[in-house]
Structure formats: C-alpha cells, structure tokens
Amino acid sequence: SVRQRVGGKVTIKDMEEARKSGVDTTGTVCLWPAEEVMAHYLLEHAQDFEGKNVVELGAGVGLAGLALAARVKANCILLTDGNA
C-alpha cells in the first residue's frame, strides 16, 4: 500500500513512489484551470440546470459540480472521475 510520508503534504518523492507502485496520480495534486472556468460558467448559467439531471465526467476534485450543487436545485448531480 502507498501512504503519504508526511501527513497533509504531497511531495515529488510521494508521487515517484506511487508511480513505482502502479498508482495513477493524474489530477491528484492540483485544481485544473479548466475546472475553475467550468465552475464559473456553471454558476453564471445556473438557472439552466434547475430540475435537470447533470453528469460531470472527469470531475477531478469536483469543484465545478460541487459549486453547481450548492447553487441550484437540480434533480440529480453525479460527479465521476477515474483513470482507466
């Protein structure tokens, strides 16, 4: 099993050890700029999602979907992410 060497911090050494163990670390250490743009867009157009079913594919840390969920009463908001 792979564990952080220092709680609350991710270092380059942690990432190297994870990769050696076959762990895909894509997107685990940052908030992608596109996610911030998507969150802004969704909040500016929040009314379009009222009562709708929403699926966010490749949500990463989920900022955009969580922001939308906090703002609107959608029927369902599903956030997905995974590395295949």
N, C-alpha and C positions, 0 to 999 in steps of 0.2 A: 504494500500500500504506500501511496505517496502522501506525505504530510508537509505542511509548511514548517520550515526550520525555526522561524521566528513568528510567533502569533501576531496576526494583524498586518503582516508585511509580506509582499511577494518580491523576491529578488531574482536576478538573472540566474543564479545558481538553482533556485527552486524550479524555474522554467526548464533549465537544462536537465535536471533530474527527472522532471515529469516527462519530458520527451523521450529520455532514455527508457522510461518505463512504459512507453506507448500511450501516454495520455495526450490527447489533442487539446492544446491550450488556446486554440483560436478564440479571440474575443474575451478572454477571462481577465484581462488586466486593464481594460480601457473602456471608456464610453466612446463609441464611434461617432464622429461628427455627423454622419448621416442620420443617426438616431436622434440627435438634438434637432436637426432640421425636420425630421418626420414628426417629432413631438410638437414642434411649433406649428407645423401645417395642420396637424390633427386638432390642436386647440383652437386655431383660427377658423376651422370648419367643423367644430364640434357638433353643431346642430344637424349636420348631415348624417350623424351616426346615432341619433336618438332612436331608440326602439329597434335598432338593427343588430344583426349578428356580425361580429367583427373577428377576424383571424389575423394575427400578426405573425408572419412566417419569418424565422430568423431573428427573433426578438432580442437576442443578446441579453443584456441586463434588464431589458423590458421597460426602459424609460418611456418610450412613446405610448405603448399600450397601457401602462400604469397611469400615465398622465391623462389619457383619454378616459379611462375607467373612473378616475377621480372627478372628471368634469361632466360626463354625460350619463344618462340612464339608458344605456344600450341593453338590448335583450340579453346578449352574451358577449363577452370579450375573452378570446382564447389567445394566449401568448405561447408560441412554440419556439424552440431552439434545439439544435442538436448537430452533431458532427458525425457524418456517416462515411 
